Amino acid sequence: MLERARQFAAAAFEAACAADAAAAIDQVLLKDLRHSGLAMSAFPEAIGGCGLSEANRQSELCAVLRMIGAGDLSIARLFEGHVNAISLVCRYGTDSQIGSLAADVAKGALSAVWGADDAAGLRIVTLGGRAELRGRKVLASGAGLVTRPIVTAASPDGQLMCLLRLSPGQAVDLSGWNAQGMRSTATGAVELTGILIGRDEIVGSAGDFMRQPYFSGGAWRFCAAQLGAMERLVELFRDHLVSRGRGDDPYQLQRAAHCLAAVATARFWIEEAARRLGSEEAGATSIVAFANLTRMVTERSALDVMEAVQRGVGLASFIRPHPIERICRDLATYLRQPVPDLAMSDAARAWMNSPNAVGEF
Ligand SMILES: Cc1cc2nc3c(=O)[nH]c(=O)nc-3n(C[C@H](O)[C@H](O)[C@H](O)COP(=O)(O)OP(=O)(O)OC[C@H]3O[C@@H](n4cnc5c(N)ncnc54)[C@H](O)[C@@H]3O)c2cc1C
């Protein structure tokens, strides 16, 4: 799987400039995702996957996300959402839901987790014994490409996950996605009113989506994709310095040293966050706190790497189609994840309330 991920990531890197310009991922690459086995990789081996979402395979998943993040962060975002959705269905769904999602993914379907709401929110209403969705999802990546998303919806019992089967003609609105980066993620609004919800659609029970430590603890996955992009930036920085004969300059060496330390720091944290979530030895509060601190460390490392690389390469790194220009736009955009202040302060609060010494926290 690692070798196939490496090949896929190399193809994604080659196609990334055109995908960014067109704000659309090449269909050939989406087919490669299927043919490489990556699309099925998160399912258990018994149903055609390679178990990448299982607890003891998190370090391998981390390596795959880093590789794809180094190839094209937009594809890494879609892959991460797809893996997250499969993990949720495998954790909380029935055998029949897992089997039906696997059968569709094997035929080329993509999944995703669409949680973000507009002010009205998505809800399940029951009229005359029929339950159906009312509302839409916003900031939904893969809108128009994904046909088997997990969506969160409010219900009288609490928040539920629904595994949908959308037709390729489902109404999507990508007009608002004029973002600086991550342009080819097809992130937009999806109208879902009228979709019937029965037992086959509801995954798990109310409250499962945000159940800890999996909800916050899984943040290491997007950090891993972001780390891949950071690593690619540092490689491109070295290529630039070597090709210009500037690699011996002490100021540039200092920048290179800071970049190396930043990516290594992020990597230690991210791999440990993945290990802790996989092993569950630490307990939910500690796993979540560690993942929240990992988000903070990853963001800081990425901002430091981008600053050093842009200052070290100079104007060329701001001119299209230099890959550093695109990767910095993508990374800066993808770093914007929900409630970063709360993630950081919750982690600090967990330690304040813990009887453990700092070394044992
Ligand atoms: C490329 C991309 C793809 C995405 N794809 C998906 C997807 O497929 N599915 C999905 O569900 N979502 C998706 N999202 C949305 C994502 O999950 C978040 O909703 C979004 O990134 C939140 O960003 P934000 O900066 O607006 O967050 P916010 O949480 O609004 O944070 C912005 C700032 O406000 C602060 N803040 C937050 N709340 C408060 C408060 N109450 N009081 C004071 N300060 C506050 C934060 O700490 C931060 O400093 C995607 C986002 C990106 C960038």
The ligand as a Tripos MOL2 file, in Angstrom:
@<TRIPOS>MOLECULE
LIG
   53    58     1     0     0
SMALL
NO_CHARGES

@<TRIPOS>ATOM
      1 C1        -10.3230   23.0510    2.2300 C.3       1 LIG1
      2 C2        -11.3900   22.8450    3.2390 C.ar      1 LIG1
      3 C3        -12.2680   21.7910    3.0780 C.ar      1 LIG1
      4 C4        -13.2950   21.5850    3.9840 C.ar      1 LIG1
      5 N1        -14.1220   20.5120    3.8150 N.ar      1 LIG1
      6 C5        -15.0810   20.2510    4.7420 C.ar      1 LIG1
      7 C6        -15.9130   19.0990    4.6260 C.ar      1 LIG1
      8 O1        -15.8010   18.2980    3.6990 O.2       1 LIG1
      9 N2        -16.8410   18.8940    5.5740 N.ar      1 LIG1
     10 C7        -17.0300   19.7680    6.6180 C.ar      1 LIG1
     11 O2        -17.8980   19.5310    7.4510 O.2       1 LIG1
     12 N3        -16.2700   20.8720    6.7370 N.ar      1 LIG1
     13 C8        -15.2990   21.1180    5.8240 C.ar      1 LIG1
     14 N4        -14.5220   22.2340    5.9650 N.ar      1 LIG1
     15 C9        -14.8620   23.1990    7.0140 C.3       1 LIG1
     16 C10       -14.0770   22.9420    8.2820 C.3       1 LIG1
     17 O3        -14.4940   21.7600    8.8880 O.3       1 LIG1
     18 C11       -14.3250   24.1040    9.2450 C.3       1 LIG1
     19 O4        -15.6970   24.3150    9.3990 O.3       1 LIG1
     20 C12       -13.7140   25.3690    8.7490 C.3       1 LIG1
     21 O5        -12.4460   25.1210    8.2350 O.3       1 LIG1
     22 C13       -13.6770   26.3050    9.9400 C.3       1 LIG1
     23 O6        -12.8070   27.3490    9.6800 O.3       1 LIG1
     24 P1        -12.9630   28.7460   10.3760 P.3       1 LIG1
     25 O7        -11.6080   29.3720   10.2810 O.co2     1 LIG1
     26 O8        -14.1350   29.4610    9.8280 O.co2     1 LIG1
     27 O9        -13.2310   28.2990   11.9100 O.3       1 LIG1
     28 P2        -13.7290   29.0250   13.1790 P.3       1 LIG1
     29 O10       -14.0050   27.9430   14.1610 O.co2     1 LIG1
     30 O11       -14.8310   30.0100   12.9110 O.co2     1 LIG1
     31 O12       -12.4380   29.8000   13.6510 O.3       1 LIG1
     32 C14       -12.0710   31.0970   13.2280 C.3       1 LIG1
     33 C15       -11.4660   31.8620   14.4080 C.3       1 LIG1
     34 O13       -12.5090   32.1820   15.3430 O.3       1 LIG1
     35 C16       -12.2440   31.6120   16.6190 C.3       1 LIG1
     36 N5        -13.5220   31.2360   17.1970 N.ar      1 LIG1
     37 C17       -14.2940   30.1720   16.8850 C.ar      1 LIG1
     38 N6        -15.4240   30.1810   17.6200 N.ar      1 LIG1
     39 C18       -15.3770   31.2720   18.4150 C.ar      1 LIG1
     40 C19       -16.2480   31.8250   19.4000 C.ar      1 LIG1
     41 N7        -17.4040   31.2440   19.7060 N.pl3     1 LIG1
     42 N8        -15.8710   32.9700   20.0300 N.ar      1 LIG1
     43 C20       -14.7150   33.5860   19.7070 C.ar      1 LIG1
     44 N9        -13.8390   33.1110   18.7870 N.ar      1 LIG1
     45 C21       -14.1650   31.9650   18.1430 C.ar      1 LIG1
     46 C22       -11.2970   30.4490   16.3220 C.3       1 LIG1
     47 O14       -10.5280   30.0460   17.4400 O.3       1 LIG1
     48 C23       -10.4590   31.0480   15.2020 C.3       1 LIG1
     49 O15        -9.4830   31.9200   15.7330 O.3       1 LIG1
     50 C24       -13.4560   22.4650    5.0830 C.ar      1 LIG1
     51 C25       -12.5550   23.5120    5.2720 C.ar      1 LIG1
     52 C26       -11.5130   23.7030    4.3640 C.ar      1 LIG1
     53 C27       -10.5540   24.8410    4.5890 C.3       1 LIG1
@<TRIPOS>BOND
     1     1     2 1
     2     2     3 ar
     3     2    52 ar
     4     3     4 ar
     5     4     5 ar
     6     4    50 ar
     7     5     6 ar
     8     6     7 ar
     9     6    13 1
    10     7     8 2
    11     7     9 ar
    12     9    10 ar
    13    10    11 2
    14    10    12 ar
    15    12    13 ar
    16    13    14 ar
    17    14    15 1
    18    14    50 ar
    19    15    16 1
    20    16    17 1
    21    16    18 1
    22    18    19 1
    23    18    20 1
    24    20    21 1
    25    20    22 1
    26    22    23 1
    27    23    24 1
    28    24    25 2
    29    24    26 1
    30    24    27 1
    31    27    28 1
    32    28    29 2
    33    28    30 1
    34    28    31 1
    35    31    32 1
    36    32    33 1
    37    33    34 1
    38    33    48 1
    39    34    35 1
    40    35    36 1
    41    35    46 1
    42    36    37 ar
    43    36    45 ar
    44    37    38 ar
    45    38    39 ar
    46    39    40 ar
    47    39    45 ar
    48    40    41 1
    49    40    42 ar
    50    42    43 ar
    51    43    44 ar
    52    44    45 ar
    53    46    47 1
    54    46    48 1
    55    48    49 1
    56    50    51 ar
    57    51    52 ar
    58    52    53 1
@<TRIPOS>SUBSTRUCTURE
     1 LIG1         1 GROUP 0 **** ****
